[in-house]
Structures are given as C-alpha cells and as structure tokens.
Amino acid sequence: CWLAPASGALATTPLIEVRAQGWAFKNIKFTPHTDSAAIRLTSSPTVDTIDASHALIEDCYFGGEGGSGQIGVEDNQGCSFVVIRGCRFNLLTGTGILALATGTRVPLNNVYEDNRFSQNTNDIKMSLNYSIIQRNKFMTAGSGATNKVISTTFISAQGGNNHILLNQFTNTEAQIAPGSGYTGAASDVWMNYVTDQAALAFGQPA
C-alpha cells in the first residue's frame, strides 16, 4: 500500500516520479494526494538520461478515496513502450491515465490492456502514437465533451495510428463520439463493444 504522507503532503506532487527506464510496479495499492499522481513517468527534452520509458505497471489499484483531483498514472513529456496491464482505476476525480505534456515526444508504442475503470471523472486522456488500448472495461458512461472516457489526441490534437480494440464501453454506438467523451485520430482503428448491440462497433469517434 502506497499512500501520501499523513502530514506535509503537497498538491501536484506524485507519490513517485520515475526518471529511468525499465521500472516495474506490481500488486500495489496507490492512493495519491489531492491533484497529484500516484506514478509520474518523466522524460526530459534536454537530458538524455532522464527517460522513464519501458515501464511496466501491472495488477495495481489506483483509488481516489477521500480526496479530489487524483491521477493514477501521469506521463510527463512523452514516455514510450509503457505497459499498463490488469490495473484498477477507481473513484479518481482527476484522471486514470493522463498526459501532462509532449515536449520530448508523443508517447509511442504504449499498451494499456485488461484494466478496469470505474467512477472516475476521466479515464484516459493521452496523446499516443502507434499504441494499443485493448480489452479494458470502462464502467462509467461518458457524457459531455469535457470529461474523457478515451482521448488518444489529448495534447494539441497530437497522436495517431493507434488501435483501440475489444474494449467494453458503457455507452451506445451512437454515443462513441467526442460529445460523449471519446476522441480519436482519423488514423486510429476502433473496434469495441457497446451497450446497444451484440456485434462489435467499428469506426473512430465522430
């Protein structure tokens, strides 16, 4: 269990900031502080040795109980080849997986799979290139353009060529659209389950 300190915790300060490649986090419960991330992955546009790419985050729980604005995993400046698998994101009034900036690069070849998102304000707000979002369960229906179920182009409409496949959405096919919190690039491939049909729904949010 990894919690913010009982006293002296500062807003916008992650529980841990990763600045080197290849870290793995498994089977940990995280409860971040107000307006803060549990895990921040940082890459530097000026220092080559600061790069948290190739991280693995697996079977962890990110909970927003008792606070506000919390974030599960936060990408700072574009970390790539990151795998987030089998995690639960629950009651985060910030965002489950969030991009802060893309000054170094747009994250490349990330994989977010087999996760469960429930009762969050936003689930995934990222800019991504050539990444995969698959087999996740999004258990809170999207409503409105501001709060995102999934955005693959969150920072300045950057991102594309992603595959968003075999996820389960708590929305109808017609609601897989920017007005209900779904934003993708024209070059993305979307093929997912929705509430109003047994077959897969194809096509980018539009």
Steps between C-alpha positions, in 0.01 A plus 500: 500500500648837395333810646578867528667598830267565792621862518691736274377360169496755218251523214631420150773281654499134389553216743794397279658655193681252275793645302677186373405219265373156583326546837223256594219544754288197590223424747502837679208709622556872435297786647646829374470841662271780380566603137795261491596183317582167653772435238654766276708377206739776387711548191719807448530696175852613601650222717538170315536293817159606634252268331248271670412306186463120507313509834268217604206569733306181570219385733499827697208690652471877466232643728374852558328434831491800730654758268451697181671538166715190536673339202603139462789500250631825355723533193730803499661584162438178314615162634476209257469119508308526829271210596211549743327166549237352729462812717193656661432871490219593737344823632772726359355848463796591283596241236599135487779539239601855408744679268651819645710612204661372180807724485740209449276284283150365467495168690569213261409130508332502840262219598205538741323166532263304726444793738176600673386863525210585730354824639784721381451853367729413208638160406770550232615844380814444292667586172625171357670373185493136385361387836246238606204538736335159522266282706436764765167546679376859517221475754386864523315636199650803332285811485611840374801606297719619790534179700672224305444126494782475244695766317800397288563862388468690828802734464452741207328232289829308477498124454389237253528150356374341822291184539210523748366145495259270687432741785160505672333841516196599706360703212301433184667489159367847415655638820854392407563860398686811620179633654493202738869500590661296223768659280725324252715577198381436145783245466393302810323164475204459738311170546317463833195373687214738580171469687251495213630221280650154535747544214809716509467868419750624241626848426671793663301737723321751281 
